Amino acid sequence: MNDSREINLTILEQVLLPHGMVPAEDFDSSGIILYKGEKRGELQQKVRFMLSSARTFESAEGEVIERAIRFWRAELSPTGQDGDAGTDEMEVDEEHLKELASDAPVIRLVNHFIARALDLAASDVHFEPEESELAVRARVDGVMVKIDTISAANRTAVASRLKLMARMDIGEKRLPQDGRIGFQLGGRRLDLRVSTLPGVHGESIVLRILDRGDLGTDLNGLGMPSELLARYNALTQQPNGMILITGPTGSGKTTTLYATLDKLNTGNQKIITVEDPVEYQLPGVTQVQVNSAIGLNFAAGLRSIVRQDPDIILIGEIRDQETADIACESALTGHLVFSTLHTNDAAGAVSRLMDIGVEPYLISASLLAVQAQRLVRRVCPRCVTDHPLKEDEAQALHLPRREWATIKRGTGCEYCGGTGYRGRIGLYELLPFSSAIRRLVNAQADTDEIRAQAVSEGMVTLRQDALDKLKLGVTTPEEVIRVTSARH
């Protein structure tokens, strides 16, 4: 197969045409490509990705092409194998993947996407395979933004590069995998959490970006109203009891907890955390990473923590009854406990704990407070302008329009990437456990009764905090509607 005509026929018949890379009419009868100039160069680049070779068509070696054919047949096979292909062929395919992942253009491409995500201050980067391309999107201020697209021919190379960096099984495409990448870009140290998920058109890969040098640990800068912040700070000074932070994924719960521990970490108390994962390392704090593979879950970690003589305990998340029971008991035996739950509002935390099996008396006796929170996008400070409140917005927010003559919006500029928003701020709802609230919990009152009692005692709801920030020109009606409901 050293004759260039045979090599080109092989590329045409077994590599390019079956994968839809070029139409048949673009070749002459002997299989020689008809493209000239720039178009020819683009196709050559595609084939080099497939062959893991920098050779031109005419000088490619038969062994390289045969290996590419085996790989691409295996790629399309439901079993991941090429007919009767044996172990040797699968090992060759894995070696080919590693060669793809180590190709200089692929390395530059992946690094470019990570750098672009950092420029946008994104929290996550999504590599989403589609039928004819690989879409690259980023989550910026909680909203998905499209960055770029990659041709279908290159998506395996990109996926292989990410999996190799994360020390995953590069040949495993049928099962989800999780990994981690330590990445340095300029002077910034990044921790990238990588997750893969097999899909119809290939593996979906998501990178969670944690910037070790960008942890905002100041409670004063999170957006808590001054009165609520004062009450929250007073609660964190209690010698024992439990404070829960609730909200959906991506609502800033971890940031609030780290900011709280940073404030409490004066050196006079022993602080231990059990987390999954440990997102940021806090000096002076003992942090335990959950490892379910060896039986170290939240409950097991918490049982060991209480024997370490801690003053303050942070549990990354309460997921089951055993963890919840140990957390409540720890709060009753002289420890200040912090943790998180996934609930819609503060009052909903009580019913959630009851649902997983915690006794009402244990909840009422151990809980100091529940704080619910969300994140809304801030109006860009460089392109902010006054706008009249629209009638439909006033109706959706149940606002008297005459009292809301104008609101603030961003018109879009280079600083905010044309979105009109730059950064996010928290919305907060703090429910301290008063005597009346404890009686309702013991009586197994429903969420609505607990919420109504809390509001009567002065609790500001998430929606009200959002409206206050809207009036101050911090956010927009669209953000208030998107993030909160009237019930909040």
Buried (B, 14 or more C-beta within 10 A) or exposed (E): EEEBEBBBBBBBBBBBBEBEBBEEEBBEEEBBBEBEEEEBEEBBBBBBBBBBBEBEBEEBBEEBBBBBBBBBBBBEEEEBBBEEBEEEBBEBBBBBBBBBBBBEEBBEBBEEBBEBBBEBBBBBBBBBBBEEBBBBBBBBBBEEBEBBBBBBBBBBBBBBBBBBBBEBEBBBBEEEBEBBBEBEEEEEBBBBBBBBEBEEBBBBBBBBBBBEEEBEBEBEEBBBBEEBBEBBBEBBEEEBBBBBBBBBEBBBBBBBBBBBBBBBBEEEEBBBBBBBBBBBEBEEBEBBEBEEEEEBBBBBBBBEBBEEEBBBBBBBBBBEBBBBBBBBBBBBEEBBBBBBBBBBBBBBBBBBBBEBEBBBEBBBBBBBBBBBBBBBBBBBEEBBEEEEBEEEBBEBBEBEBEEBEEBBBBEBBEEBBEBBBBEBBBBBBBBBBEEEBBEBBBEEBEBEBBBBBBBEEEBBBBBBBBBEBBBEBBBBBBBBBBBBEEEB
